[in-house]
Amino acid sequence: MNTLTVFTPTYNRAYCLDNCYESLKKQTSQDFVWLIIDDGSTDDTEELVKSWIEEELITIHYCRQENQGMHGAHNTAYQLIETELNVCIDSDDYMPEDAVEKITTFWKEYGNPSVGGIIGLDAYTDESIIGTKFPMHIKRSTLFDLYHKHGVRGDKKLVYRTELTKKYPYPMFDGEKYVGLAYKYFKLDEQYEMLLMNEVLCCVEYLEDGSSRNMLKQYRRNPKGFSFYRKELMKLSFTSVPFQFRQSIHYVSSSLLEKNWRFLSESPKKGLTCLAIPPGFLLYLYITNKTKDVIY
């Protein structure tokens, strides 16, 4: 069995998915499976992937489902993955030619059941590092501590042990298609640190139709998902009061977007949420003003 599954959730990305495919064909190690979760694409994604499968140049598993959003695609991927490790490479991204080899070699040398996996670096397509590298004196850390204790900035690439990512499935809400993916990562942070590898594992291009460029619209369209996400972050055992207060502000705004008037009684941090009502209301006004053109 292969060590790593590279999984790619995709929705109407046939126009750029070949960049990922080309990078996987060139990998110096073939110790991986490429799992494509087609989240209800209406373009020619299925035909394109089938042509690649027929080429038999790399191992490709393809799964098509009704559109559920990014978190729904992740849920499906984690149900299907059988390898020891997995990493998500988005449909508009690709891997450097030695990325799989670096992951599997590093894991075989340092991996063990006491850690959750590996955190590596993301880079832009010009090969410049996104944000900052990891401090050289730190060999392992939780994802949360990297950002909030060690001052690391920018997106990073997460390689997890598959048996762990099967835990904490993302909830599905009727009519919505977004829940913050970090919910799972921070839940795992409560139990495991991650090994740090100062190596680029993914090259990223932020396209205009990507979710990261449309976050305010995501807030407007998916208030239940965001309310859930903020409540879960408030519950984390290792967070500070200022962090919990920021989550409370977002929780208030999402609850107002959802028209959930019971939000205070449902909050895990009622005192902080009460204090967060004024700034949360202002955030609600800002989001509604900036997303007037959103069509549900």
C-alpha positions as CSV (number, residue, x, y, z in Angstrom):
1,M,0.0,0.0,0.0
2,N,1.1,3.5,-0.7
3,T,2.1,5.8,2.2
4,L,0.3,9.0,1.0
5,T,-3.0,10.1,-0.5
6,V,-3.0,13.4,-2.2
7,F,-6.6,14.4,-2.3
8,T,-8.1,17.2,-4.4
9,P,-11.6,18.5,-4.0
10,T,-12.8,20.2,-7.2
11,Y,-15.8,22.0,-8.6
12,N,-15.8,23.2,-12.2
13,R,-12.0,23.4,-12.3
14,A,-11.3,21.4,-15.4
15,Y,-9.6,24.5,-16.8
16,C,-6.8,24.4,-14.2
17,L,-6.8,20.9,-12.7
18,D,-4.2,19.8,-15.3
19,N,-1.5,21.8,-13.4
20,C,-1.9,19.5,-10.5
21,Y,-1.9,16.4,-12.7
22,E,1.2,17.5,-14.5
23,S,3.0,18.1,-11.1
24,L,2.0,14.6,-9.8
25,K,3.2,12.9,-13.0
26,K,6.7,14.4,-12.4
27,Q,7.0,13.4,-8.7
28,T,10.4,11.8,-7.9
29,S,8.5,9.3,-5.7
30,Q,5.3,7.5,-6.8
31,D,4.5,6.4,-3.2
32,F,1.1,8.1,-3.4
33,V,-2.5,7.8,-4.7
34,W,-4.3,10.8,-6.2
35,L,-7.9,11.0,-4.9
36,I,-10.1,13.4,-6.8
37,I,-13.4,14.4,-5.2
38,D,-15.6,15.9,-7.9
39,D,-18.1,18.0,-5.9
40,G,-20.8,18.0,-8.6
41,S,-18.9,19.7,-11.4
42,T,-21.0,20.7,-14.5
43,D,-18.0,21.1,-16.8
44,D,-15.9,18.3,-18.4
45,T,-14.0,17.4,-15.2
46,E,-15.2,13.8,-15.3
47,E,-14.2,13.2,-18.9
48,L,-10.8,14.8,-18.3
49,V,-10.1,12.7,-15.3
50,K,-11.2,9.5,-17.0
51,S,-8.7,10.3,-19.8
52,W,-5.9,10.6,-17.2
53,I,-6.9,7.3,-15.6
54,E,-6.7,5.6,-19.0
55,E,-3.1,6.9,-19.4
56,E,-2.1,4.8,-16.3
57,L,0.8,7.1,-15.5
58,I,-0.1,7.6,-11.8
59,T,-2.7,5.9,-9.6
60,I,-5.9,8.0,-9.6
61,H,-9.1,7.3,-7.7
62,Y,-12.1,9.4,-8.8
63,C,-15.3,10.0,-6.8
64,R,-18.2,12.2,-8.0
65,Q,-20.8,13.4,-5.6
66,E,-23.6,16.0,-5.5
67,N,-22.3,19.5,-4.7
68,Q,-21.8,19.7,-0.9
69,G,-19.1,22.4,-0.6
70,M,-15.5,22.1,0.4
71,H,-16.1,20.6,3.8
72,G,-18.5,18.0,2.3
73,A,-15.8,17.0,-0.2
74,H,-13.3,16.7,2.7
75,N,-15.7,14.5,4.6
76,T,-16.0,12.2,1.6
77,A,-12.2,12.1,1.1
78,Y,-11.5,11.1,4.7
79,Q,-14.1,8.3,4.4
80,L,-12.3,6.9,1.3
81,I,-8.6,7.4,2.2
82,E,-6.8,4.2,3.2
83,T,-3.2,5.3,3.2
84,E,-1.3,6.2,6.4
85,L,-1.0,9.9,5.5
86,N,-3.0,12.3,3.5
87,V,-2.6,15.9,2.2
88,C,-5.0,18.2,0.5
89,I,-3.8,19.9,-2.7
90,D,-6.5,22.2,-4.0
91,S,-7.5,22.1,-7.7
92,D,-5.7,25.4,-8.5
93,D,-2.5,24.3,-6.8
94,Y,0.3,21.9,-7.6
95,M,3.2,20.1,-5.8
96,P,7.0,20.6,-6.4
97,E,8.5,17.6,-8.1
98,D,10.1,16.3,-4.9
99,A,7.2,17.0,-2.5
100,V,6.0,13.5,-2.2
101,E,9.5,12.2,-1.7
102,K,10.2,14.8,1.0
103,I,6.9,13.9,2.9
104,T,7.4,10.1,2.8
105,T,11.1,10.2,3.6
106,F,10.6,12.7,6.5
107,W,7.8,10.6,7.9
108,K,9.7,7.3,7.7
109,E,12.5,8.9,9.7
110,Y,10.6,11.0,12.3
111,G,7.0,9.9,12.2
112,N,5.5,8.2,15.2
113,P,2.0,7.7,16.9
114,S,2.6,10.6,19.4
115,V,2.3,13.2,16.6
116,G,-0.6,14.1,14.3
117,G,1.4,14.5,11.1
118,I,3.6,17.1,9.4
119,I,3.3,20.8,8.7
120,G,5.2,22.0,5.7
121,L,5.4,25.3,3.7
122,D,3.2,26.8,0.9
123,A,4.8,28.9,-1.7
124,Y,3.4,31.2,-4.5
125,T,3.9,30.1,-8.1
126,D,7.1,32.2,-8.2
127,E,8.4,30.0,-5.5
128,S,8.4,32.7,-2.8
129,I,7.3,31.4,0.6
130,I,3.8,32.4,1.7
131,G,4.1,34.2,5.1
132,T,7.1,33.0,7.2
133,K,9.1,29.8,7.7
134,F,9.1,28.0,11.0
135,P,11.5,29.1,13.7
136,M,14.5,26.8,13.4
137,H,14.6,25.9,17.1
138,I,11.1,24.4,17.1
139,K,10.8,20.9,15.8
140,R,7.1,20.2,16.7
141,S,4.1,22.3,17.6
142,T,0.3,22.5,17.3
143,L,-1.1,24.4,14.4
144,F,-2.7,26.9,16.8
145,D,0.6,27.6,18.7
146,L,2.5,28.2,15.4
147,Y,0.3,31.2,14.7
148,H,-0.6,32.4,18.1
149,K,2.5,31.6,20.1
150,H,5.4,31.4,17.7
151,G,4.3,34.2,15.3
152,V,4.3,32.2,12.1
153,R,2.3,33.8,9.3
154,G,0.7,32.6,6.1
155,D,-0.9,29.4,4.8
156,K,0.9,26.2,5.5
157,K,0.5,22.7,4.1
158,L,-0.9,20.1,6.5
159,V,-0.1,16.3,6.2
160,Y,-2.2,14.3,8.7
161,R,-2.3,10.7,9.8
162,T,-5.4,9.4,8.2
163,E,-6.8,7.6,11.3
164,L,-7.0,11.0,12.9
165,T,-8.6,12.9,10.1
166,K,-11.5,10.4,10.1
167,K,-12.4,11.9,13.5
168,Y,-14.5,15.1,13.9
169,P,-16.4,15.0,10.6
170,Y,-17.7,18.4,9.4
171,P,-21.4,18.9,10.1
172,M,-23.7,19.5,7.1
173,F,-26.4,22.3,7.3
174,D,-29.4,22.4,4.9
175,G,-28.9,25.0,2.2
176,E,-25.3,25.8,3.2
177,K,-22.0,24.6,1.8
178,Y,-19.3,26.0,4.1
179,V,-17.8,25.1,7.4
180,G,-14.3,26.2,8.4
181,L,-11.8,23.4,7.8
182,A,-9.7,24.5,10.7
183,Y,-12.4,23.1,13.0
184,K,-11.0,19.6,12.6
185,Y,-7.4,20.8,12.8
186,F,-7.9,22.6,16.1
187,K,-9.8,19.7,17.6
188,L,-6.7,17.5,16.8
189,D,-4.5,20.2,18.3
190,E,-6.0,19.3,21.7
191,Q,-4.4,15.9,21.5
192,Y,-1.4,16.1,19.1
193,E,1.5,18.2,18.1
194,M,2.7,18.2,14.5
195,L,6.2,17.7,13.1
196,L,7.6,20.8,11.4
197,M,9.3,20.6,8.0
198,N,10.7,23.8,6.5
199,E,10.2,22.6,3.0
200,V,7.8,23.7,0.3
201,L,5.2,21.1,-0.3
202,C,2.7,23.0,-2.4
203,C,2.6,25.9,-4.8
204,V,-0.5,28.0,-4.5
205,E,-2.4,30.3,-6.9
206,Y,-5.3,32.2,-5.4
207,L,-7.8,32.4,-8.3
208,E,-10.7,34.8,-8.5
209,D,-13.3,32.1,-8.1
210,G,-11.6,30.5,-5.0
211,S,-13.2,30.6,-1.6
212,S,-10.4,32.6,0.0
213,R,-11.2,35.5,-2.3
214,N,-14.9,35.4,-1.5
215,M,-15.0,35.1,2.2
216,L,-17.5,37.8,3.0
217,K,-19.9,36.1,0.6
218,Q,-19.3,32.8,2.3
219,Y,-20.2,34.5,5.6
220,R,-23.5,35.7,4.1
221,R,-24.4,32.4,2.5
222,N,-23.4,30.1,5.3
223,P,-24.3,31.7,8.7
224,K,-25.1,28.3,10.4
225,G,-21.8,26.9,9.4
226,F,-19.9,29.9,10.6
227,S,-21.9,30.0,13.9
228,F,-21.0,26.4,14.5
229,Y,-17.3,27.1,13.7
230,R,-17.1,30.0,16.1
231,K,-18.7,28.2,18.9
232,E,-16.3,25.3,18.5
233,L,-13.4,27.7,18.6
234,M,-14.7,29.2,21.8
235,K,-14.7,25.8,23.4
236,L,-11.0,25.0,22.7
237,S,-9.2,24.4,26.0
238,F,-5.9,26.0,25.0
239,T,-7.1,29.4,23.8
240,S,-6.9,32.8,25.5
241,V,-9.7,35.2,26.5
242,P,-8.9,37.7,23.7
243,F,-9.1,34.9,21.2
244,Q,-12.4,33.7,22.6
245,F,-13.7,37.2,22.5
246,R,-12.8,37.6,18.8
247,Q,-14.7,34.4,18.1
248,S,-17.7,35.7,20.1
249,I,-17.8,38.8,17.9
250,H,-18.0,36.6,14.8
251,Y,-20.4,34.3,16.4
252,V,-22.8,37.2,17.1
253,S,-22.6,38.5,13.5
254,S,-23.2,35.0,12.1
255,S,-26.1,34.4,14.5
256,L,-27.7,37.7,13.4
257,L,-27.2,36.7,9.7
258,E,-28.9,33.4,10.6
259,K,-31.7,35.2,12.5
260,N,-31.0,33.0,15.5
261,W,-32.2,35.1,18.4
262,R,-31.3,32.3,20.9
263,F,-27.5,32.8,20.3
264,L,-26.8,34.1,23.8
265,S,-28.3,31.1,25.5
266,E,-26.6,28.7,23.1
267,S,-23.1,30.3,23.5
268,P,-20.5,28.3,25.3
269,K,-19.1,31.6,26.6
270,K,-22.1,33.6,27.6
271,G,-20.3,36.5,29.4
272,L,-17.9,37.1,26.5
273,T,-20.8,36.8,24.0
274,C,-22.8,39.4,25.8
275,L,-19.8,41.8,25.7
276,A,-19.4,41.0,22.0
277,I,-22.9,42.0,21.0
278,P,-22.1,45.6,20.0
279,P,-19.0,44.9,17.9
280,G,-20.8,41.8,16.6
281,F,-23.7,43.9,15.4
282,L,-21.3,46.3,13.7
283,L,-19.7,43.3,11.9
284,Y,-23.1,42.1,10.9
285,L,-23.9,45.5,9.3
286,Y,-20.5,45.6,7.5
287,I,-21.1,42.1,6.0
288,T,-24.6,42.8,4.9
289,N,-23.5,46.1,3.3
290,K,-20.6,44.5,1.5
291,T,-22.6,41.6,0.2
292,K,-25.8,43.3,-1.0
293,D,-25.4,41.5,-4.4
294,V,-25.3,38.0,-3.0
295,I,-27.9,35.7,-4.6
296,Y,-28.8,32.7,-2.5
